[in-house]
Amino acid sequence: MFAQRMKSVLPAPQPSRRGFLKLSLGAGAGLVIGAHMPGIASAATESAAGDGVFNPFVKIAPDSSVTVFIKHLDKGQGVYTGLSTLVAEELNATREQLAPEFAPADATTYNNLLWGPVQGSGGSTAIANSWEQYRKAGATARAMLVAAAAESWGVPAAEIMVSAGVISHPGGNQATFGEFAEAASRLPIPETVPLKTPEQYVYIGKAFPRLDSDAKSTGQATYTQDIQLDGMLVAVLTQPPKFGATVAAYDDTDALAVNGVEAVVQVPQGVAVIANSTWAAMQGREVLSIDWDETAAETRGSDEILAEYRAAADTPGTVLRDDEGVEEALAGAATIIEREYVFPYLSHAPMEPMNAVVQITGDGAIVWTGSQVPTIDQGAAAAVLGLQPQQVDIRTLFAGGSFGRRAMANGDYVAQAAAIAKAHGQGQPIKLIYTREDDMRGGYYRPLMVHRVRAGLDADGNIVGWHHRIVGQPILRGTPFEGMLQGGPDITMIEGAHPTAYALPRARFELHEMQVGVPVLWWRSVGHTHTAYVMETMIDELAIAAGKDPVAYRLSLLGEHPRHRGVLELAAEKAGWDTPLPEGRFRGVAVHESFSSYVAEVAEISADDGILKVEKVTIAVDCGTAVNPDQVVAQMEGGMGYGLSAALREKLIIAGGEVEDGNYDTYTPLRISDMPEVDVHIVPSSEAPTGVGEPGTPPIAPAVANAWAAATGDRITSLPFTDHDIVA
């Protein structure tokens, strides 16, 4: 995602001691603890509150329930539980007391501290940017409850204990949180709040079952698709079949004749059919007649775009690194390996397609959706509706996956829903629904990429030169996020390759940013999806050419990177790298850093009758403190599976400017029969947490490819593997 780019160009606002701790009390509300980020609140909100406006992170009600306001979207990754764990740890609340709620859109209070004044989830930053913030909120609430109890009981605060949701004193006094919530709110805010040390943790680093499992298992969790409101209508949108085309004319006669269709409206993104049911809207769209103006449309297909990329790869690009003597070293190398790597367009393909409900009210609007960047979605809806952002109430719901698709710089599907509601103009809530085909063909993909690498070894197997050319479509260029590049290259194209952790004595890296009309976007682990593959398969091939063990060879090149070495050694040990395998089994390895986490994966495959089957994957991850180890394991498993899915089967095909794939029948994600046994090992650490949502994805494809090379001697340089007839 774009978190690391945000971090590199935006200052991370740090709450002052006093500014962090803000207390408010509503009638009967109990104790409410929040955090305020000074300096970015509007003049209007400042004047309304006097000392700054904030929304709380923690609310303790008279019944002792603890509401934790979750500032990040939970799209399956578990942040709903993770952030609650941080509060429960410092507050000494029980799991049963916790009642998380998604926070409203408010960049003043709920901004991502690693991005700046933007509220959003991505780049595996949810726990990383909230690590101290949510713990301090919990610790402050605990300290104030203790102070209230000490005053009431007439005993020193130092003698009071808080454990499992109960406040107690050795003299026999005991109370619930709710009994002192109101009294605590009248006390001074503590100057400092000490946080627990690792040996004091009760929940962090231990098993802490997910708080949303029961609701999701029983169908009680609310997703956008579940929203049903009085008078609500359903809309489906016909977007141009070619990207960049616009509506020239349309005939809605037949569509309006469909039973249940209420209206047909044109919006900037296409033509929408509005009906009293999803089925009626879809049937109306089937008979809608539209003429498209394709004057400015992208008409090239994947093959033509690839041909242009290959032609560009024949020419020098923008130089990113240029060590002296690269060409001379390559010319004198004892062994030269030269490879071209090709990576196709990929769809995010989440289980829940894009959707949003918009209701225009008398003084603003309400939006219900799984919002990944609430303040951007808020601004997008406001711009369409002619409102101020604060007039748009974003109500975030669970999302059934995203993998980057819901983190839009233009809030695309929310803006579409707002435009449809505005065009309809009746004030009824309208739910925009994407079908699977709409989602697959509606744009925003992992870019098609080409890499050319030429590497040389001396007679002893040492790397003497490395020439690397990358060609593809930038993600940030031409978007509102382009300022993050500060005039430099689009780093979403090169992260994971340049700079590299490997000690390359002489290297030249070049980049071609190509202009294409296909909308592209970050896709789980962004540039690492292709750069890790190139680096790890090329290093592996060099190791074999040098007659060296692939693990030992990597370790020799990672001398300055102990955390890379640590996960590599752990994964190799747990996979039994140095032990013989049963006949017909082969291993491959890859190690990669992304989102400040380090992951090594060892893939064990079988290759019977020329068919690849991934049997087992051993994963080692160093992500700092593992707040919820079970969740770290789950994310490693899921991230690995997502990357394996792309490696084995996924490829989005564009022909004549139109996306051919529309559903899982032709764009085939991982099947349950493809899923290997997975063994995850977490490196013990007291460092601050880093990301786990994405780092499991990049290493799996090269690890499997390296295992296939060990089995057959064949190097796979274009994905997916199905293109090579080696997957059943």
Secondary structure, DSSP 8 states (H G I E B T S, - for coil): --HHHHHHHS------HHHH-EEE--TTT-EEEE---TT-S-HHHHHHHSS----EEEEE-TT--EEEEE-S--SSSSHHHHHHHHHHHHHT--GGGB--EE--S-HHHH--TTTSS-----TT-HHHHHHHHHHHHHHHHHHHHHHHHHHHHTS-GGG-EEETTEEE-TTS-EEEHHHHHHHHTTS---S------GGG-SSTTS----SSHHHHHTT-S-BGGG---TT-EEEEEE--SSTT-EEEEEE-HHHHTSTTEEEEEEETTEEEEEESSHHHHHHHHHT-EEEEE-TT-----HHHHHHHHHHHHTS--EEEEE-TTHHHHHHT-SEEEEEEEEE-BB----SS--EEEEEE-SSSEEEEE--SSHHHHHHHHHHHHT--GGGEEEEE-B-S--TTTT--TT-HHHHHHHHHHHHH-S---EEEE--HHHHHHSS-BB--EEEEEEEEE-TTS-EEEEEEEEEE--SSTTSTTGGGGTTS--TTTTTTTSS-SS--SSEEEEEEE---SS-B---TTTTHHHHHHHHHHHHHHHHHHTT--HHHHHHHH-TT-HHHHHHHHHHHHHHTTTS---TTEEEEEEEEEETTEEEEEEEEEE-GGG--EEEEEEEEEE-SS-SSHHHHHHHHHHHHHHHHHHHHT--B-EETTEE---STTTS----GGG--EEEEEE----S-----SSTTSTTHHHHHHHHHHHHHS----BS-GGGGT---
